[in-house]
């Protein structure tokens, strides 16, 4: 018969559980460390030392983020013989599209670059495509939307209904306008229209110059509409109907890129993410009961899709009345 009391038994059980938890944590940390070392050992693969055609994907909202700009610069300094710019985006901020265009023109000055439209290259995304030497689009893709937009909410009616009034003391009437808390004055509207007009002129000049258009040709496409790829051919917005195969053929035929080079993706993800090490570690942590650690590891690969776009935007969107 055991002399161990129930209280001693419970204490022993808790100590054992703590020891097991400790060694489980040590084991998973060692496993993650090993995977990290393996990833670092083979991270040089991401640089693609052999000759190839680099594929850079431009998707989602365009903001001119540092990671994308750095990726473009890395490709320009790589062993890639040419670049395929895979564009599939409705646009984004005007400033972000401008930064992207400048970076792509620098890239195209060093390596032949061709843009391939996915389902859409509208507004700021079309600005990005203009950074390439040649634009290829499927027949049913949406291309164009040459225009600039400045949107802001007018909450004055709602605030009036609930009996709330925002007051302010400003150095001048146009400071911090539009506020959204009061109706937009004619002076504020005129100032905003001036901003939009200036960026719109820049956008149109860019299209006219890059696509070799006359004033009449530009006037046929600069009203903010999107066009199908087939329509865009006749309007000089794109050069060729097709997909990546046609883009590669153009690089080989016109830019004399060696035949048969592999096309390899370049990504803004770090080497560990490319190899799936971080996501695999998160799954292992979750399976071993360390959900908090799995959440931390998984959080490194998430991207805030709900970010707000400040300032002028060059983006195509279907409104509620369309």
C-alpha positions in Angstrom: 0.0 0.0 0.0 1.4 3.4 -1.0 2.2 6.0 1.6 1.8 8.8 -0.9 -1.0 11.2 0.0 -3.4 12.5 -2.7 -1.8 16.0 -2.3 1.7 14.7 -2.9 0.4 12.8 -6.0 -1.1 15.9 -7.4 2.1 17.9 -6.9 4.1 15.1 -8.5 1.8 15.1 -11.5 2.1 18.8 -11.9 5.9 18.7 -11.7 5.9 16.0 -14.3 3.6 17.9 -16.6 5.8 21.0 -16.3 8.9 19.0 -17.2 7.2 17.4 -20.2 6.0 20.9 -21.4 9.5 22.3 -20.9 11.1 19.5 -23.0 8.4 19.7 -25.6 9.2 23.4 -26.0 12.9 22.8 -26.1 12.4 20.1 -28.8 10.3 22.4 -31.0 12.7 25.3 -30.6 15.6 23.0 -31.6 13.6 21.7 -34.6 12.8 25.3 -35.7 16.5 26.2 -35.3 17.5 23.3 -37.4 15.0 24.2 -40.1 16.3 27.8 -40.0 19.9 26.6 -40.5 18.8 24.5 -43.4 17.0 27.4 -44.9 20.0 29.7 -44.5 22.2 27.0 -46.0 20.1 26.8 -49.2 18.9 30.4 -49.3 21.4 31.1 -52.1 19.0 29.3 -54.4 16.7 32.4 -54.3 19.4 34.4 -56.1 19.1 32.0 -59.2 22.8 32.1 -60.1 22.2 30.5 -63.5 20.9 32.3 -66.5 17.1 32.5 -66.6 14.1 34.8 -67.2 12.9 36.4 -64.0 9.2 36.7 -63.3 8.1 39.5 -61.1 4.4 39.6 -60.0 2.6 42.8 -59.5 -0.8 42.0 -57.9 -3.2 43.5 -55.3 -3.2 47.1 -54.4 -0.1 49.0 -55.6 1.5 51.2 -52.9 5.1 51.3 -54.1 6.2 49.4 -51.0 9.9 49.0 -50.2 9.9 45.2 -50.5 8.7 45.4 -54.1 11.1 48.2 -55.1 14.0 46.3 -53.5 13.0 43.1 -55.4 13.1 45.0 -58.7 16.5 46.3 -57.8 17.7 42.8 -56.9 16.5 41.4 -60.2 18.3 44.2 -62.1 21.6 43.1 -60.4 21.0 39.4 -60.9 22.0 36.9 -63.6 18.6 37.1 -65.2 18.7 37.6 -68.9 15.3 39.2 -69.2 12.2 39.9 -67.1 8.5 39.1 -67.3 6.4 41.5 -65.4 3.2 39.6 -64.5 0.6 42.3 -63.8 -2.8 41.5 -62.2 -4.1 44.5 -60.3 -6.8 47.2 -60.3 -4.2 49.8 -59.4 -3.4 51.7 -56.2 -2.0 55.0 -55.1 -0.7 57.3 -57.8 2.5 57.9 -55.9 3.1 54.2 -55.5 2.5 53.6 -59.2 4.9 56.3 -60.1 7.6 54.8 -57.9 7.0 51.4 -59.4 7.1 52.8 -62.9 10.5 54.5 -62.3 12.0 51.4 -60.8 10.8 49.3 -63.7 12.2 51.7 -66.3 15.6 51.4 -64.5 15.2 47.7 -64.7 14.3 47.8 -68.4 17.4 49.9 -69.1 19.5 46.9 -68.0 17.4 43.9 -68.9 14.7 43.4 -71.6 11.3 43.6 -69.9 7.9 42.5 -71.1 4.6 43.0 -69.2 2.0 40.2 -69.3 -1.5 41.1 -68.1 -3.4 38.5 -66.1 -7.0 39.4 -65.7 -6.5 43.1 -65.2 -4.0 45.9 -65.6 -6.0 49.0 -64.8 -5.1 52.5 -63.7 -2.0 52.3 -61.5 -1.3 48.8 -62.7 -1.4 50.0 -66.3 1.2 52.6 -65.2 3.4 49.7 -64.0 2.9 47.9 -67.4 4.1 51.0 -69.2 7.4 50.5 -67.5 8.0 47.4 -69.7 9.3 47.4 -73.3 6.3 45.4 -74.6 2.8 44.6 -73.3 1.0 41.3 -73.9 -2.6 40.8 -72.8 -5.2 38.1 -73.1 -8.1 39.1 -75.3 -10.6 39.3 -72.4 -8.4 41.0 -69.8 -9.3 44.5 -68.7 -6.8 47.2 -69.5 -6.6 50.9 -69.2 -8.7 53.1 -66.8 -6.6 56.1 -67.4 -7.6 58.5 -64.7 -7.0 59.7 -61.1 -9.4 59.7 -58.2 -9.7 61.5 -54.9 -12.4 60.1 -52.6 -13.4 61.1 -49.1 -16.6 60.6 -47.0 -19.0 63.4 -46.2 -20.3 62.6 -42.7 -21.9 66.0 -42.1 -25.5 64.8 -42.8 -25.1 61.8 -40.4 -23.5 64.0 -37.7 -26.4 66.5 -38.0 -28.9 63.7 -37.4 -27.2 62.5 -34.2 -26.6 66.0 -33.0 -22.8 66.1 -33.2 -20.8 69.0 -34.6 -17.1 69.0 -35.2 -15.4 72.4 -34.6 -11.8 73.4 -35.4 -9.5 76.4 -35.3 -7.3 76.5 -38.5 -4.5 78.7 -39.7 -6.2 79.0 -43.1 -9.5 77.9 -44.7 -7.9 75.1 -46.8 -5.9 73.6 -43.9 -6.8 69.9 -43.3 -9.4 69.9 -46.0 -11.5 68.0 -46.9 -12.4 67.1 -43.3 -15.5 64.9 -44.0 -17.2 66.5 -41.0 -18.7 69.4 -42.9 -19.8 70.0 -46.5 -17.0 70.7 -49.0 -16.8 74.3 -49.8 -16.3 75.5 -53.5 -12.7 76.6 -52.6 -11.8 73.2 -51.2 -13.3 71.4 -54.2 -11.4 73.7 -56.5 -8.1 72.9 -54.7 -8.8 69.1 -54.9 -9.7 69.4 -58.6 -6.4 71.1 -59.2 -4.5 68.1 -57.6 -6.5 65.6 -59.6 -6.0 67.5 -62.8 -2.2 67.8 -62.3 -1.8 64.0 -61.7 -4.2 63.2 -64.5 -2.1 65.3 -66.9 1.0 63.4 -65.8 -0.7 60.1 -66.4 -1.9 61.1 -69.9 1.5 62.4 -70.8 3.1 59.1 -69.7 0.7 57.1 -71.8 1.2 59.3 -74.8 4.9 59.1 -74.6 5.3 55.4 -73.8 2.7 54.2 -76.3 3.7 56.7 -79.1 0.2 58.1 -79.4 -1.1 61.2 -81.1 -3.4 63.6 -79.3 -6.4 62.1 -81.1 -5.4 58.5 -80.1 -4.9 59.5 -76.5 -8.3 61.3 -76.4 -9.9 58.0 -77.4 -8.7 56.2 -74.3 -8.2 58.8 -71.6 -11.7 59.0 -70.2 -11.2 56.5 -67.4 -12.8 53.5 -69.2 -11.3 50.0 -69.2 -11.0 48.1 -72.4 -10.7 44.4 -73.3 -7.3 43.2 -74.5 -8.8 42.9 -78.0 -10.0 46.5 -77.9 -6.7 47.7 -76.5 -4.8 46.3 -79.4 -6.5 48.7 -81.9 -6.2 51.6 -79.4 -2.4 51.0 -79.0 -2.7 50.3 -75.3 -1.1 46.9 -75.7 1.1 45.3 -78.3 0.1 41.7 -78.6 -2.7 39.3 -77.6 -1.4 36.4 -75.7 0.1 35.2 -72.5 3.5 34.3 -71.1 4.4 32.0 -74.0 4.0 34.9 -76.4 6.0 37.2 -74.1 8.9 34.7 -74.0 8.7 34.3 -77.8 9.0 38.1 -78.2 12.0 38.3 -75.9 13.7 35.6 -78.0 12.7 37.1 -81.3 13.2 40.8 -80.7 15.6 41.1 -77.8 17.7 38.0 -78.8 17.3 36.4 -75.4 18.7 32.8 -75.6 16.1 30.2 -76.5 14.9 27.8 -73.8 15.8 29.7 -70.7 13.7 28.7 -67.6 11.3 31.3 -66.2 11.7 31.6 -62.4 9.7 33.5 -59.9 11.3 36.2 -57.8 9.3 37.0 -54.7 9.4 39.6 -51.9 9.2 36.7 -49.4 12.4 35.9 -47.5 14.2 32.7 -48.1 12.7 30.9 -45.1 9.2 31.7 -46.4 10.0 30.6 -49.9 11.1 27.2 -48.6 7.9 27.0 -46.4 10.0 26.7 -43.2 8.1 29.2 -41.2 4.7 27.9 -42.1 5.8 24.3 -41.5 7.2 25.3 -38.1 3.9 27.0 -37.2 2.0 23.7 -38.0 4.4 21.6 -36.0 4.0 24.0 -33.0 0.3 23.9 -33.3 0.3 20.0 -33.4 2.4 19.9 -30.3 0.0 22.1 -28.4 1.9 25.4 -28.6 -0.9 27.4 -30.3 0.6 30.7 -29.1 3.9 29.9 -30.8 2.1 28.8 -34.0 0.2 32.1 -34.0 3.4 34.1 -33.7 5.1 32.1 -36.5 2.0 32.3 -38.7 1.7 36.0 -38.2 5.0 36.6 -39.9 3.4 35.6 -43.2 0.2 37.6 -43.0 -0.4 40.8 -44.9 -2.8 43.6 -43.9 -5.2 43.6 -46.8 -7.5 46.2 -45.2 -5.0 49.1 -45.3 -6.3 52.5 -46.1 -5.0 54.3 -49.2 -4.1 57.9 -48.5 -4.1 60.7 -51.1 -4.6 60.4 -54.8 -5.3 57.0 -56.2 -5.2 55.5 -59.6 -7.5 52.5 -59.3 -10.3 50.9 -61.2 -13.3 49.8 -59.2 -16.9 49.0 -59.9 -19.1 51.4 -58.0 -22.6 50.6 -56.5 -24.3 52.2 -59.5 -22.3 50.5 -62.2 
